Amino acid sequence: IPAKEMVGKKLSETRLKCDFNVKIVSVEQTEPERVKLVPRGNYVIKQSDILVLIGPNEDLERLKKLV
């Protein structure tokens, strides 16, 4: 589930790769129900989305604490 600050932003605006060294590999949309594999930077994040991330464990844990 995305952080409140991410909702309504494009993936390219989140700076996850630069700030946290993680990458979004897929988005599980619940409304409508579907999966986007390797979403493009212009994808706009919705509150109902489930973001699937990859990256070093320590960076994922650091991001998890902020969400």
C-alpha positions in Angstrom: 0.0 0.0 0.0 1.5 3.3 -1.0 2.4 6.1 1.5 -0.1 9.0 1.5 2.6 11.2 -0.1 2.8 8.9 -3.1 -0.9 8.8 -3.9 -1.8 10.8 -7.0 1.9 11.1 -8.1 3.5 9.4 -11.1 6.0 6.7 -10.4 8.7 8.9 -11.8 7.9 11.5 -9.2 8.4 9.2 -6.2 12.2 9.1 -6.5 12.1 5.6 -4.9 15.2 4.5 -6.9 17.2 7.6 -6.1 16.2 8.1 -2.4 15.7 4.4 -1.3 17.5 2.3 -3.9 14.4 0.2 -4.6 12.4 -0.3 -7.8 8.7 -1.0 -8.3 8.4 -4.2 -10.4 4.6 -4.5 -10.5 1.4 -2.8 -9.3 -1.5 -4.8 -8.2 -4.6 -2.7 -8.9 -7.7 -3.6 -6.8 -10.0 -1.1 -8.7 -10.2 -2.4 -11.4 -8.6 -5.7 -10.5 -5.5 -6.3 -12.6 -1.7 -6.4 -12.4 0.8 -4.1 -14.2 4.2 -5.7 -14.6 7.1 -3.2 -14.8 4.9 -0.1 -14.8 6.0 2.9 -16.7 7.1 6.1 -15.0 3.9 7.9 -16.0 1.7 5.5 -14.0 -0.3 7.4 -11.4 -0.4 5.7 -8.0 -3.8 5.1 -6.4 -4.5 4.6 -2.7 -5.9 1.1 -3.5 -2.8 0.0 -5.3 -0.4 -2.6 -3.9 3.2 -1.9 -4.9 5.6 -4.7 -5.3 9.2 -3.6 -4.7 12.7 -5.1 -5.0 15.9 -3.8 -3.5 18.4 -4.4 -0.7 16.7 -5.6 2.5 18.1 -2.7 4.5 16.7 -0.2 2.0 13.3 -1.9 2.0 13.2 -1.8 5.8 14.1 1.9 5.8 11.3 2.6 3.4 8.9 0.4 5.4 9.5 2.5 8.5 8.4 5.6 6.6 5.2 4.1 5.3 
